[in-house]
């Protein structure tokens, strides 16, 4: 059985999500697990897909980054699938772990992806350090603190913390801090 898994990080990524579902359907996936959640969050549908898969099945994803957030995470997923006798197919890479070449390619590509991510983070840290040294990096602006007067005014009108947060586009915790500043 071909089992599909589709994921986007946010609900706003409708086109990408629809494209994944279309590709998995065209390939003939009989069951498709789908979710719109960050890769760092608990992914209940991924867990359900791994649980559902049986020996001889193939789990199919359109792209590697839709499945795993790191090489370690990918390794854990592969171990789970291998223990159950389930193959993994990644469409955009043409990788299928049902073959020895596919297993090798997946390990190589996973390592390269992890390397790219680490290099990007290193460059980001270097850029931030250089900007701080030049006095140009101040960090994220405290948007909620800047709205403290608005929070106070809305609270005086009798709005709840949740209503204030929604109206101003800030978190409830920020509203609470604005209403109860440390003395």
VENPE-V549507 format. One record per residue. N is the residue number from 1. RES is the residue in three letters. PHI is phi in degrees with one decimal (NA if undefined). NEAR is the number of other ideal C-beta (glycine too) atoms within 10 Angstrom. Layout:
N,RES,PHI,NEAR
N,RES,PHI,NEAR
//
This chain:
1,UNK,NA,14
2,UNK,-92.6,16
3,UNK,-115.7,22
4,UNK,-95.0,25
5,UNK,-136.2,26
6,UNK,-123.2,26
7,UNK,-150.2,24
8,UNK,-127.0,20
9,UNK,-77.6,16
10,UNK,-133.4,11
11,UNK,-69.6,9
12,UNK,-74.6,10
13,UNK,-86.7,14
14,UNK,-66.1,11
15,UNK,-61.4,9
16,UNK,-64.5,18
17,UNK,-67.0,20
18,UNK,-61.8,12
19,UNK,-63.1,14
20,UNK,-61.7,23
21,UNK,-62.1,16
22,UNK,-63.2,12
23,UNK,-61.3,18
24,UNK,-65.5,23
25,UNK,-67.1,12
26,UNK,-64.3,8
27,UNK,-72.0,14
28,UNK,103.7,10
29,UNK,-62.4,21
30,UNK,-78.5,9
31,UNK,-136.7,15
32,UNK,-125.4,17
33,UNK,-95.3,23
34,UNK,-138.3,15
35,UNK,-157.8,17
36,UNK,-123.2,16
37,UNK,-153.5,16
38,UNK,-59.4,12
39,UNK,-65.1,15
40,UNK,-82.3,8
41,UNK,-77.4,9
42,UNK,-67.5,9
43,UNK,-107.2,19
44,UNK,-63.1,11
45,UNK,-72.1,17
46,UNK,-65.5,21
47,UNK,-60.9,12
48,UNK,-65.6,14
49,UNK,-64.5,26
50,UNK,-64.5,19
51,UNK,-69.0,11
52,UNK,-69.5,15
53,UNK,-61.3,23
54,UNK,-121.1,11
55,UNK,-51.9,8
56,UNK,92.2,11
57,UNK,-77.2,19
58,UNK,-131.6,19
59,UNK,-87.2,27
60,UNK,-119.0,24
61,UNK,-129.4,27
62,UNK,-78.6,24
63,UNK,-142.5,15
64,UNK,-60.7,18
65,UNK,-70.0,15
66,UNK,-77.6,20
67,UNK,-101.4,22
68,UNK,-120.9,22
69,UNK,-96.4,14
70,UNK,-159.2,14
71,UNK,-63.5,17
72,UNK,-62.8,11
73,UNK,-63.5,14
74,UNK,-60.2,21
75,UNK,-60.2,14
76,UNK,-63.4,13
77,UNK,-64.3,18
78,UNK,-62.9,19
79,UNK,-59.8,10
80,UNK,-61.3,15
81,UNK,-65.9,19
82,UNK,-63.1,13
83,UNK,-62.8,9
84,UNK,-95.6,15
85,UNK,74.9,11
86,UNK,-110.8,23
87,UNK,-89.8,19
88,UNK,-123.8,25
89,UNK,-122.2,22
90,UNK,-115.0,23
91,UNK,-61.8,18
92,UNK,-68.9,12
93,UNK,-98.8,15
94,UNK,66.6,9
95,UNK,-102.0,22
96,UNK,-139.2,18
97,UNK,-74.5,22
98,UNK,-72.4,12
99,UNK,-115.4,11
100,UNK,-59.9,8
101,UNK,-64.1,10
102,UNK,-62.7,18
103,UNK,-63.9,17
104,UNK,-61.7,12
105,UNK,-60.6,17
106,UNK,-63.8,21
107,UNK,-64.2,16
108,UNK,-64.7,11
109,UNK,-65.2,16
110,UNK,-63.1,20
111,UNK,-64.5,12
112,UNK,-65.2,11
113,UNK,-61.6,16
114,UNK,-64.6,17
115,UNK,-61.1,11
116,UNK,-59.3,10
117,UNK,-62.8,14
118,UNK,-64.3,11
119,UNK,-66.4,10
120,UNK,-62.8,10
121,UNK,-65.5,10
122,UNK,-64.2,10
123,UNK,-63.0,10
124,UNK,-63.9,10
125,UNK,-62.1,10
126,UNK,-63.2,10
127,UNK,-63.7,11
128,UNK,-66.0,12
129,UNK,-62.0,11
130,UNK,-64.9,11
131,UNK,-65.6,12
132,UNK,-65.0,12
133,UNK,-61.3,9
134,UNK,-85.0,8
135,UNK,74.5,7
136,UNK,-100.7,8
137,UNK,-105.6,12
138,UNK,-113.1,8
139,UNK,86.1,7
140,UNK,-72.0,5
141,UNK,-69.6,8
142,UNK,-75.7,10
143,UNK,-63.2,11
144,UNK,-67.5,18
145,UNK,-64.0,13
146,UNK,-67.1,10
147,UNK,-100.8,20
148,UNK,-57.3,16
149,UNK,-65.1,9
150,UNK,-65.9,14
151,UNK,-61.0,24
152,UNK,-60.1,12
153,UNK,-66.4,12
154,UNK,-67.4,21
155,UNK,-64.9,16
156,UNK,-64.8,8
157,UNK,-78.3,8
158,UNK,96.4,7
159,UNK,-72.2,16
160,UNK,-75.7,12
161,UNK,-60.8,18
162,UNK,-63.3,10
163,UNK,-66.2,15
164,UNK,-63.3,24
165,UNK,-59.6,20
166,UNK,-64.2,13
167,UNK,-64.1,14
168,UNK,-93.1,17
169,UNK,72.1,10
170,UNK,-126.3,20
171,UNK,-79.3,12
172,UNK,-63.0,14
173,UNK,-61.9,11
174,UNK,-65.2,21
175,UNK,-62.7,26
176,UNK,-58.9,13
177,UNK,-64.1,16
178,UNK,-67.7,22
179,UNK,-83.1,14
180,UNK,-128.5,8
181,UNK,-66.3,8
182,UNK,-67.8,4
183,UNK,-95.7,3
//
